[in-house]
Amino acid sequence: MGRLSEVEIIKKLSLEELNLFTVSDFKKLFSIKKDNTAYKIIERLTKKGILKRLTKRKYLFSLLPCSDFKIANFLYAPSYISLESALSFYGILSQFPYQITSITFKKSKTIETLNKEFSYFHIKKELFFGYIKKEDFLIALPEKALFDYLYFSAKGLRIFEKSEFNLKKINKNLLTEFVKKAKNNQFYRFLEKIKL
């Protein structure tokens, strides 16, 4: 295989609309056999600002637009946007969070990249539901984002101030359905206490 030109790479990544990829994706796309060859090309393009390294083996093609929420899903999967980020997105919480918050059933983790903080909070697998694909990312439904926030508040990992939330945007019946699935007495006692 001859040396890949920058123009060819940019053209192909643009055509494929591939703004996020792993080293394996890159090798497959350009029929590169060796990791070492792929890394050399990626390094060359990173130095020129065409690519940005997100974490080990994960990259962003900076010439295509890409939302923080899509990056969050890509960095640590499976995960969906929830808690403050989703509540703010839906206009339920007026404050804008400084970190991008997601839920995962893998262990909790924070990844710092692109001068941003992507935080992932663990929830048990049975409670990993209630999210949808919106545009090009996975995000909790408004009711599930609130459920997640309340669930973490019951555990003392969040502070719930009712006055900060616009609860008119919440479908109470759907929230009740989600709450039933929690099967957690500590959570139920907390909900009684805050009189939601």
Backbone torsions as a table, in degrees:
resi	resn	phi	psi	omega
1	MET	NA	128.5	178.7
2	GLY	-70.2	168.4	-179.1
3	ARG	-65.5	129.1	179.9
4	LEU	-74.4	130.7	177.8
5	SER	-84.6	155.1	178.9
6	GLU	-59.3	-39.1	-178.7
7	VAL	-61.0	-44.8	178.7
8	GLU	-59.8	-45.0	-177.8
9	ILE	-64.3	-48.3	-180.0
10	ILE	-59.0	-44.6	-178.0
11	LYS	-61.1	-47.0	-176.6
12	LYS	-68.3	-43.4	178.5
13	LEU	-62.2	-37.7	179.0
14	SER	-67.8	-45.3	179.9
15	LEU	-62.1	-40.6	-179.4
16	GLU	-79.1	-7.1	-175.2
17	GLU	51.8	43.3	-176.9
18	LEU	-97.4	89.3	-178.6
19	ASN	-90.1	-14.7	177.8
20	LEU	-133.1	134.4	-179.0
21	PHE	-158.3	159.8	174.9
22	THR	-99.1	170.4	177.0
23	VAL	-60.7	-38.8	178.6
24	SER	-61.8	-42.8	177.6
25	ASP	-59.5	-43.0	-177.4
26	PHE	-63.7	-45.1	180.0
27	LYS	-61.1	-44.3	-179.3
28	LYS	-63.3	-46.5	-176.6
29	LEU	-62.0	-38.5	-176.8
30	PHE	-107.0	16.9	179.6
31	SER	47.9	50.8	178.5
32	ILE	-98.7	131.4	-177.3
33	LYS	-82.1	-45.6	-170.6
34	LYS	-100.2	141.4	174.4
35	ASP	-55.9	-44.9	-176.0
36	ASN	-57.7	-43.4	178.6
37	THR	-62.6	-46.3	-179.7
38	ALA	-60.6	-45.7	-179.3
39	TYR	-60.4	-39.4	-179.4
40	LYS	-63.3	-43.5	179.7
41	ILE	-66.3	-45.8	-179.5
42	ILE	-60.6	-42.5	179.8
43	GLU	-61.8	-42.3	178.8
44	ARG	-60.2	-44.4	-177.7
45	LEU	-73.7	-29.0	178.4
46	THR	-69.3	-41.2	178.8
47	LYS	-60.5	-31.2	-179.2
48	LYS	-87.8	-2.6	178.1
49	GLY	82.5	5.4	179.5
50	ILE	-74.9	-37.7	175.2
51	LEU	-115.6	154.3	174.1
52	LYS	-127.3	133.9	178.2
53	ARG	-79.7	126.9	178.5
54	LEU	-93.2	-57.4	176.0
55	THR	-146.9	-176.4	178.3
56	LYS	-54.6	123.1	176.6
57	ARG	69.1	5.4	178.6
58	LYS	-121.4	132.7	-173.0
59	TYR	-134.3	159.2	177.4
60	LEU	-118.5	131.6	173.9
61	PHE	-87.0	107.0	-167.8
62	SER	-77.6	-4.2	-179.8
63	LEU	-89.5	-3.8	174.5
64	LEU	-113.0	141.8	178.2
65	PRO	-66.7	146.2	179.4
66	CYS	-151.9	128.2	-177.1
67	SER	-79.1	154.2	176.1
68	ASP	-59.4	-34.1	-178.2
69	PHE	-68.0	-39.4	177.8
70	LYS	-66.4	-40.6	177.9
71	ILE	-61.4	-42.8	-180.0
72	ALA	-58.2	-45.5	178.4
73	ASN	-61.1	-39.3	-175.6
74	PHE	-73.1	-38.0	-174.7
75	LEU	-64.4	-37.0	-175.0
76	TYR	-146.3	105.9	-176.0
77	ALA	-121.4	151.0	-3.3
78	PRO	-77.9	140.0	176.9
79	SER	-156.8	159.2	173.3
80	TYR	-138.6	150.9	179.3
81	ILE	-67.2	132.8	-180.0
82	SER	-156.3	-163.4	177.9
83	LEU	51.8	-138.1	-172.9
84	GLU	-58.2	-40.1	-177.4
85	SER	-62.4	-46.0	-179.7
86	ALA	-70.7	-42.4	-179.6
87	LEU	-62.7	-36.5	177.7
88	SER	-70.8	-42.2	178.7
89	PHE	-56.4	-41.0	-178.8
90	TYR	-85.0	-4.4	-179.7
91	GLY	77.9	19.7	178.9
92	ILE	-85.7	-31.7	178.8
93	LEU	-117.7	124.4	-173.9
94	SER	-76.8	-30.0	-178.3
95	GLN	-72.1	145.0	179.6
96	PHE	-97.3	120.2	-175.5
97	PRO	-69.6	146.0	-179.8
98	TYR	-82.1	-18.9	177.3
99	GLN	-114.2	157.5	177.2
100	ILE	-93.2	116.2	-171.2
101	THR	-104.3	133.6	-179.2
102	SER	-134.5	163.9	175.5
103	ILE	-112.4	140.5	176.2
104	THR	-142.4	158.0	171.7
105	PHE	-98.0	1.2	172.3
106	LYS	-83.5	-177.0	-176.8
107	LYS	-71.9	152.3	-179.8
108	SER	-60.5	147.7	-175.0
109	LYS	-160.9	149.2	172.1
110	THR	-124.6	130.5	179.1
111	ILE	-117.8	125.7	176.5
112	GLU	-104.3	121.0	178.5
113	THR	-158.0	155.0	-179.3
114	LEU	54.2	32.6	-177.6
115	ASN	59.8	28.0	178.7
116	LYS	-131.1	161.7	179.4
117	GLU	-114.8	119.9	177.8
118	PHE	-106.6	113.6	-176.5
119	SER	-111.8	135.3	-178.0
120	TYR	-120.7	128.0	-176.6
121	PHE	-114.1	131.7	-175.9
122	HIS	-75.7	136.0	172.0
123	ILE	-134.1	150.3	-178.1
124	LYS	-66.8	152.6	-171.5
125	LYS	-54.3	-37.2	-178.8
126	GLU	-64.1	-21.5	-178.6
127	LEU	-100.5	8.4	178.0
128	PHE	-89.2	81.1	-177.9
129	PHE	-156.0	-178.0	173.5
130	GLY	75.8	32.3	177.4
131	TYR	-124.7	159.9	-178.0
132	ILE	-134.5	163.7	173.2
133	LYS	-91.1	122.9	179.7
134	LYS	-125.2	126.3	-173.1
135	GLU	54.2	-110.3	-178.2
136	ASP	-124.5	29.1	179.1
137	PHE	-143.0	161.7	176.9
138	LEU	-96.4	129.7	-178.2
139	ILE	-140.0	146.2	177.6
140	ALA	-63.7	147.7	168.5
141	LEU	-62.9	155.8	-179.6
142	PRO	-51.6	-42.7	-178.1
143	GLU	-66.8	-35.6	-179.8
144	LYS	-74.5	-35.1	176.9
145	ALA	-62.1	-40.5	178.1
146	LEU	-69.6	-43.4	176.3
147	PHE	-53.9	-49.3	-179.3
148	ASP	-59.9	-42.3	-178.8
149	TYR	-64.2	-43.9	179.9
150	LEU	-67.1	-38.4	179.4
151	TYR	-59.9	-43.9	178.8
152	PHE	-73.5	-29.9	176.1
153	SER	-65.7	-41.0	179.1
154	ALA	-61.6	-29.8	179.3
155	LYS	-87.4	-0.5	179.5
156	GLY	81.6	15.1	-178.3
157	LEU	-98.9	-4.7	175.8
158	ARG	-143.3	162.1	175.6
159	ILE	-118.4	121.2	-177.8
160	PHE	-96.4	113.2	174.3
161	GLU	-111.2	104.8	-174.1
162	LYS	-50.8	-38.4	-176.2
163	SER	-64.3	-19.8	-178.4
164	GLU	-84.9	-6.1	-175.0
165	PHE	-111.5	135.7	175.1
166	ASN	-92.1	89.4	-173.0
167	LEU	-79.6	-3.3	177.4
168	LYS	-65.1	-24.1	-176.9
169	LYS	-85.2	2.1	-175.8
170	ILE	-100.3	132.8	173.9
171	ASN	-82.6	104.5	-173.7
172	LYS	-60.4	-36.8	-179.6
173	ASN	-63.9	-42.3	179.7
174	LEU	-66.8	-41.3	178.0
175	LEU	-60.1	-42.4	179.0
176	THR	-60.8	-41.1	177.7
177	GLU	-59.6	-43.5	-179.6
178	PHE	-65.6	-42.7	-177.7
179	VAL	-60.2	-39.2	179.7
180	LYS	-58.5	-32.9	-177.0
181	LYS	-74.6	-12.7	-175.8
182	ALA	-68.3	-37.4	-178.7
183	LYS	45.9	53.2	-176.1
184	ASN	-140.1	112.0	-175.7
185	ASN	-63.8	-38.0	178.0
186	GLN	-59.2	-41.4	179.2
187	PHE	-65.4	-45.3	-179.3
188	TYR	-63.8	-39.6	177.9
189	ARG	-63.7	-39.4	179.0
190	PHE	-62.7	-43.7	-179.7
191	LEU	-63.7	-37.6	176.9
192	GLU	-63.9	-41.5	-177.1
193	LYS	-64.6	-40.6	-177.1
194	ILE	-85.6	-7.2	178.2
195	LYS	49.2	59.2	-177.7
196	LEU	-71.6	NA	NA
